[in-house]
Amino acid sequence: MLFRSTRDFGEKYISTMVTKFADIAKGPSDLLGDDYTTKTTLKCKKPAGPLAVTIETERGSSGSLSSKIGTKFTYAGLSFDKIQCKPDGSGVLETSIKPCPGCITTFKGSKGADLGVDYTYGDVRLTGDLDVKDMSKFSSSACLTASGGIIVGGDMVYSIKSKGVSTYNIGASYSSGPLFVSAVTANKVSSLNVGLLYTVNSNLTVA
């Protein structure tokens, strides 16, 4: 269990907006999983002509510093959400475009390359991602935001190489006022992860 004093934290994560399945337990997972004590990051933004360049420096556990530089911009309806050079010389490219209302297609390239689609219709949100580098897998998810603060959904990963479903899981969450509860399966529904987030007041949240 973790206690954290922070203003407006509960309002950030307890929401009835249409969410994707990967974020169905985001509130408690973020509060419990983030490294607040040892990770130190300095982010600086500087205009460079028509672009804004971001330099992010992080201190490792040994005290060494490493920096990565990046930018983002939009051109002709195509958003370059992240163009980044890492300390080891590798790069990151993330782009997105909206071909129609409610639909976003994305490309994420780093060590791998994934082509994705994110579609929202009413209270339903669907996602799909294809590994276009190795053509090894296809991932999909579906999530429904129901009435009364209930969200239900599931995901699946299909292995193209082995020609079968490699993993699948389901989950649900419930929010009411300051209370948020989630339950998500793992390892092909063989285990269950339960999360709780409670906003005591504007300065204190318990997870």
C-alpha positions as CSV (number, residue, x, y, z in Angstrom):
1,M,0.0,0.0,0.0
2,L,1.2,3.5,-0.8
3,F,0.2,6.9,0.5
4,R,0.9,10.0,-1.5
5,S,0.1,13.6,-0.8
6,T,-0.6,15.4,-4.0
7,R,-3.2,17.9,-5.2
8,D,-5.9,16.8,-7.7
9,F,-4.4,13.3,-8.2
10,G,-7.7,11.5,-7.8
11,E,-9.4,13.7,-10.3
12,K,-6.7,12.9,-12.8
13,Y,-7.2,9.2,-12.7
14,I,-10.8,8.7,-11.7
15,S,-12.7,9.5,-14.9
16,T,-15.7,8.3,-16.8
17,M,-14.2,9.2,-20.2
18,V,-14.0,6.4,-22.9
19,T,-10.8,4.6,-22.1
20,K,-8.8,1.8,-23.8
21,F,-8.3,-1.5,-22.2
22,A,-4.6,-0.9,-21.5
23,D,-5.5,2.0,-19.2
24,I,-8.4,0.3,-17.4
25,A,-6.3,0.0,-14.1
26,K,-4.1,3.1,-14.8
27,G,-4.9,5.0,-11.6
28,P,-3.6,2.5,-9.0
29,S,-0.9,1.1,-11.3
30,D,0.6,4.5,-11.9
31,L,0.6,5.5,-8.2
32,L,2.1,2.3,-7.0
33,G,4.5,1.8,-9.9
34,D,6.1,5.2,-10.5
35,D,9.6,5.7,-9.0
36,Y,9.2,8.9,-6.9
37,T,12.3,8.5,-4.8
38,T,15.3,7.7,-7.0
39,K,14.4,8.7,-10.5
40,T,15.4,12.3,-11.3
41,T,14.6,13.9,-14.7
42,L,15.2,17.4,-16.0
43,K,13.3,18.4,-19.1
44,C,14.0,21.6,-21.1
45,K,12.2,23.0,-24.1
46,K,13.7,25.5,-26.4
47,P,12.3,27.0,-29.7
48,A,14.5,26.2,-32.7
49,G,13.0,28.0,-35.7
50,P,9.6,26.6,-36.4
51,L,10.1,23.7,-34.1
52,A,10.3,23.2,-30.3
53,V,13.2,21.0,-29.2
54,T,13.0,19.1,-26.0
55,I,16.1,17.9,-24.1
56,E,15.4,15.3,-21.4
57,T,18.2,14.4,-19.0
58,E,17.8,11.5,-16.5
59,R,20.1,10.5,-13.6
60,G,20.6,6.8,-13.4
61,S,21.0,4.8,-10.2
62,S,24.8,5.1,-10.4
63,G,24.6,8.8,-10.6
64,S,25.5,9.1,-14.3
65,L,23.6,11.4,-16.6
66,S,22.1,10.5,-20.0
67,S,20.2,12.9,-22.3
68,K,17.9,12.4,-25.2
69,I,16.7,15.1,-27.6
70,G,13.5,15.2,-29.6
71,T,10.8,17.3,-31.2
72,K,7.3,17.1,-32.5
73,F,5.2,18.9,-35.2
74,T,2.3,18.5,-37.6
75,Y,2.5,18.8,-41.3
76,A,-0.3,18.3,-43.9
77,G,-2.6,16.6,-41.4
78,L,0.1,14.1,-40.3
79,S,1.3,14.5,-36.7
80,F,4.9,13.6,-35.9
81,D,4.2,13.0,-32.2
82,K,7.8,12.1,-31.3
83,I,11.1,12.3,-33.1
84,Q,13.8,11.5,-30.6
85,C,17.4,10.5,-30.5
86,K,18.5,8.4,-27.5
87,P,21.9,8.4,-25.8
88,D,22.9,5.1,-27.4
89,G,22.4,6.6,-30.9
90,S,19.1,4.8,-31.6
91,G,16.0,6.8,-32.6
92,V,12.3,6.9,-32.0
93,L,9.6,7.9,-34.5
94,E,5.9,8.1,-33.6
95,T,3.3,9.5,-36.0
96,S,-0.5,9.7,-36.1
97,I,-3.2,10.7,-38.5
98,K,-7.0,11.0,-38.2
99,P,-8.5,9.5,-41.4
100,C,-12.1,9.9,-40.2
101,P,-14.0,11.0,-37.1
102,G,-13.2,8.8,-34.0
103,C,-10.4,7.0,-35.7
104,I,-6.6,7.5,-35.3
105,T,-4.0,5.5,-37.1
106,T,-0.5,5.4,-35.6
107,F,3.0,4.3,-36.3
108,K,5.6,3.7,-33.6
109,G,9.2,2.8,-34.5
110,S,12.2,2.2,-32.3
111,K,13.8,-1.2,-31.9
112,G,10.6,-2.6,-33.5
113,A,7.9,-1.1,-35.7
114,D,4.1,-1.2,-35.0
115,L,1.2,0.1,-37.0
116,G,-1.9,0.7,-35.0
117,V,-5.5,1.9,-35.1
118,D,-7.5,3.4,-32.3
119,Y,-11.3,3.8,-32.9
120,T,-13.9,5.3,-30.6
121,Y,-17.6,5.0,-31.3
122,G,-20.0,6.2,-28.6
123,D,-19.0,4.3,-25.4
124,V,-16.9,1.7,-27.2
125,R,-13.1,2.0,-27.8
126,L,-11.3,-0.5,-30.0
127,T,-7.6,-0.8,-30.7
128,G,-5.4,-2.9,-32.9
129,D,-1.6,-3.1,-33.4
130,L,0.4,-5.0,-36.0
131,D,4.1,-5.7,-35.8
132,V,5.2,-4.6,-39.3
133,K,8.9,-5.2,-38.7
134,D,9.0,-8.9,-37.9
135,M,5.3,-9.7,-38.7
136,S,5.3,-11.7,-35.5
137,K,2.0,-10.7,-33.8
138,F,-1.2,-8.7,-33.9
139,S,-2.7,-7.2,-30.8
140,S,-6.3,-6.0,-30.3
141,S,-8.5,-4.8,-27.5
142,A,-12.1,-3.7,-26.8
143,C,-13.4,-1.6,-24.0
144,L,-17.0,-0.5,-23.1
145,T,-17.8,2.4,-20.8
146,A,-21.1,1.5,-19.3
147,S,-23.5,3.5,-17.1
148,G,-22.9,3.8,-13.3
149,G,-19.1,4.2,-13.6
150,I,-18.5,0.7,-14.9
151,I,-15.9,-0.1,-17.6
152,V,-15.4,-3.6,-19.0
153,G,-13.1,-4.9,-21.7
154,G,-10.6,-7.4,-22.9
155,D,-7.5,-7.9,-25.1
156,M,-5.9,-10.6,-27.2
157,V,-2.6,-11.2,-28.9
158,Y,-2.4,-13.4,-32.0
159,S,0.9,-14.9,-32.8
160,I,1.4,-14.8,-36.6
161,K,4.5,-17.1,-36.5
162,S,2.8,-19.8,-34.4
163,K,-0.6,-19.1,-36.0
164,G,-2.5,-19.0,-32.7
165,V,-3.7,-16.9,-29.8
166,S,-0.7,-16.4,-27.5
167,T,-2.5,-14.5,-24.7
168,Y,-5.8,-13.1,-23.8
169,N,-7.3,-11.3,-20.7
170,I,-10.4,-9.5,-19.4
171,G,-10.9,-6.8,-16.9
172,A,-13.3,-4.3,-15.3
173,S,-13.2,-1.1,-13.3
174,Y,-15.7,0.8,-11.2
175,S,-15.6,4.4,-10.0
176,S,-17.9,6.3,-7.8
177,G,-16.9,9.7,-6.3
178,P,-13.5,9.3,-4.6
179,L,-13.4,5.5,-5.0
180,F,-11.9,3.6,-8.0
181,V,-11.6,-0.2,-8.1
182,S,-10.2,-2.4,-10.9
183,A,-9.8,-6.1,-11.5
184,V,-7.7,-7.3,-14.5
185,T,-6.7,-10.9,-15.3
186,A,-3.2,-11.9,-16.4
187,N,-1.5,-15.0,-18.0
188,K,-4.6,-16.1,-20.0
189,V,-7.0,-15.5,-17.1
190,S,-5.0,-17.7,-14.8
191,S,-4.4,-14.9,-12.2
192,L,-6.2,-11.7,-11.1
193,N,-4.8,-8.3,-10.2
194,V,-7.0,-6.1,-8.1
195,G,-6.4,-2.4,-7.6
196,L,-7.9,0.3,-5.4
197,L,-7.6,4.1,-5.5
198,Y,-9.2,6.3,-2.9
199,T,-9.1,10.1,-2.8
200,V,-9.2,11.0,0.9
201,N,-9.1,14.8,0.2
202,S,-7.6,17.2,-2.3
203,N,-4.1,16.5,-0.8
204,L,-4.1,12.8,0.0
205,T,-4.7,9.7,-2.2
206,V,-4.4,6.1,-1.1
207,A,-3.7,3.1,-3.5
